[in-house]
C-alpha cells in the first residue's frame, strides 16, 4: 500500500482520493451507487423548485 501511495505522487493529475484494496473499492462503489440513487429519486422535487424559464 505504501508503494502505491508514493507512486500516486507522480500521477498526473494526482488522484484526490485513493481506495486501496478490492474490498474497500467494492464497498465504496456500493455506497456511492446508493447515494446516486437517493439523489435521482429526488429529481422531481429538485425540478419543482426551479425558477420559471426567463426569470
C-alpha atoms as an extended CHARMM CRD file, in Angstrom:
* protein
*
        55  EXT
         1         1  UNK       CA              0.0000000000        0.0000000000        0.0000000000  PROA      1               0.0000000000
         2         2  UNK       CA              2.7430000000        2.4360000000        0.8880000000  PROA      2               0.0000000000
         3         3  UNK       CA              4.3850000000        1.9060000000       -2.5040000000  PROA      3               0.0000000000
         4         4  UNK       CA              1.1210000000        2.7040000000       -4.3130000000  PROA      4               0.0000000000
         5         5  UNK       CA              0.6230000000        5.8520000000       -2.2380000000  PROA      5               0.0000000000
         6         6  UNK       CA              4.1590000000        7.0210000000       -3.0320000000  PROA      6               0.0000000000
         7         7  UNK       CA              3.6960000000        6.2200000000       -6.7410000000  PROA      7               0.0000000000
         8         8  UNK       CA              0.4990000000        8.2750000000       -6.8320000000  PROA      8               0.0000000000
         9         9  UNK       CA              2.5280000000       11.4470000000       -6.2680000000  PROA      9               0.0000000000
        10        10  UNK       CA              3.9150000000       11.1060000000       -9.7950000000  PROA      10              0.0000000000
        11        11  UNK       CA              0.4950000000       10.5040000000      -11.3630000000  PROA      11              0.0000000000
        12        12  UNK       CA             -0.7330000000       13.4240000000      -13.4450000000  PROA      12              0.0000000000
        13        13  UNK       CA             -3.2170000000       14.5170000000      -12.3690000000  PROA      13              0.0000000000
        14        14  UNK       CA             -2.6990000000       13.1520000000       -8.8820000000  PROA      14              0.0000000000
        15        15  UNK       CA             -5.8130000000       11.3800000000       -7.5850000000  PROA      15              0.0000000000
        16        16  UNK       CA             -7.6340000000       13.4460000000       -4.9410000000  PROA      16              0.0000000000
        17        17  UNK       CA             -8.6610000000       10.2000000000       -3.2320000000  PROA      17              0.0000000000
        18        18  UNK       CA             -7.3700000000        6.6540000000       -3.2930000000  PROA      18              0.0000000000
        19        19  UNK       CA             -9.2000000000        3.4920000000       -2.3740000000  PROA      19              0.0000000000
        20        20  UNK       CA             -6.7530000000        0.7330000000       -1.5300000000  PROA      20              0.0000000000
        21        21  UNK       CA             -7.9060000000       -2.8620000000       -1.6250000000  PROA      21              0.0000000000
        22        22  UNK       CA            -10.5950000000       -4.5480000000       -3.6970000000  PROA      22              0.0000000000
        23        23  UNK       CA            -12.9610000000       -4.9210000000       -0.7310000000  PROA      23              0.0000000000
        24        24  UNK       CA            -12.6420000000       -1.2330000000        0.0730000000  PROA      24              0.0000000000
        25        25  UNK       CA            -13.3040000000       -0.3660000000       -3.5660000000  PROA      25              0.0000000000
        26        26  UNK       CA            -16.3930000000       -2.5990000000       -3.7300000000  PROA      26              0.0000000000
        27        27  UNK       CA            -17.7250000000       -1.0750000000       -0.5150000000  PROA      27              0.0000000000
        28        28  UNK       CA            -17.0370000000        2.4860000000       -1.6730000000  PROA      28              0.0000000000
        29        29  UNK       CA            -18.7230000000        1.9060000000       -5.0250000000  PROA      29              0.0000000000
        30        30  UNK       CA            -21.7610000000        0.4310000000       -3.2690000000  PROA      30              0.0000000000
        31        31  UNK       CA            -22.0870000000        3.4850000000       -1.0410000000  PROA      31              0.0000000000
        32        32  UNK       CA            -21.7420000000        5.8550000000       -3.9880000000  PROA      32              0.0000000000
        33        33  UNK       CA            -24.3270000000        3.9400000000       -6.0390000000  PROA      33              0.0000000000
        34        34  UNK       CA            -26.8080000000        4.2080000000       -3.1640000000  PROA      34              0.0000000000
        35        35  UNK       CA            -26.1290000000        7.9300000000       -2.8370000000  PROA      35              0.0000000000
        36        36  UNK       CA            -26.6800000000        8.4540000000       -6.5650000000  PROA      36              0.0000000000
        37        37  UNK       CA            -29.9450000000        6.5050000000       -6.3880000000  PROA      37              0.0000000000
        38        38  UNK       CA            -31.0630000000        8.6800000000       -3.4630000000  PROA      38              0.0000000000
        39        39  UNK       CA            -30.3300000000       11.8570000000       -5.4310000000  PROA      39              0.0000000000
        40        40  UNK       CA            -32.0210000000       10.5400000000       -8.5730000000  PROA      40              0.0000000000
        41        41  UNK       CA            -35.1280000000        9.7670000000       -6.5250000000  PROA      41              0.0000000000
        42        42  UNK       CA            -35.2990000000       13.4920000000       -5.7350000000  PROA      42              0.0000000000
        43        43  UNK       CA            -35.2460000000       14.5910000000       -9.3890000000  PROA      43              0.0000000000
        44        44  UNK       CA            -38.9110000000       15.7190000000       -9.4450000000  PROA      44              0.0000000000
        45        45  UNK       CA            -38.5770000000       17.5010000000       -6.1130000000  PROA      45              0.0000000000
        46        46  UNK       CA            -35.4630000000       19.3240000000       -7.2760000000  PROA      46              0.0000000000
        47        47  UNK       CA            -37.0720000000       20.3350000000      -10.5790000000  PROA      47              0.0000000000
        48        48  UNK       CA            -40.1400000000       21.6280000000       -8.7540000000  PROA      48              0.0000000000
        49        49  UNK       CA            -38.0170000000       24.3470000000       -7.1730000000  PROA      49              0.0000000000
        50        50  UNK       CA            -36.5870000000       25.6700000000      -10.4770000000  PROA      50              0.0000000000
        51        51  UNK       CA            -37.2660000000       29.2630000000      -11.4270000000  PROA      51              0.0000000000
        52        52  UNK       CA            -39.5640000000       29.5580000000      -14.4420000000  PROA      52              0.0000000000
        53        53  UNK       CA            -37.6530000000       29.9750000000      -17.7180000000  PROA      53              0.0000000000
        54        54  UNK       CA            -36.6270000000       33.5660000000      -18.3770000000  PROA      54              0.0000000000
        55        55  UNK       CA            -36.7480000000       34.6590000000      -14.7360000000  PROA      55              0.0000000000
